Amino acid sequence: MKRIQGYHLITPGDLHWRPSNLMRIPNADYLERTGSENLGARLWRLPPRSANALHKRTRAEEFYFVLEGTGRLRVGDETLTVPRYGGVLAGPDQLR
């Protein structure tokens, strides 16, 4: 995989917000302009009582971080309650 050279500063004004294809949830890819092939960073604005589509990845781990409120995340057969500023790291083989 290609590595970036130097660094990239990403400001809120750099973000391109768009609704997700399936659930229409607003999200922004922090790294889309950097060309990074090793790391992903996407911010989702899930309204209260909304949900994202269940999925899993073939290789990538995913980290979920709650900025506001309380999050609920299903990983495999478990439903996790994630407090504000809490996070969950899900392995690629886990349905979430």
Summary of the structure (lengths in Angstrom):
residues: 96
radius of gyration: 14.4
end to end distance: 26.0
largest distance: 41.5
contacts: 180
relative contact order: 0.18
helix: 3%
strand: 28%
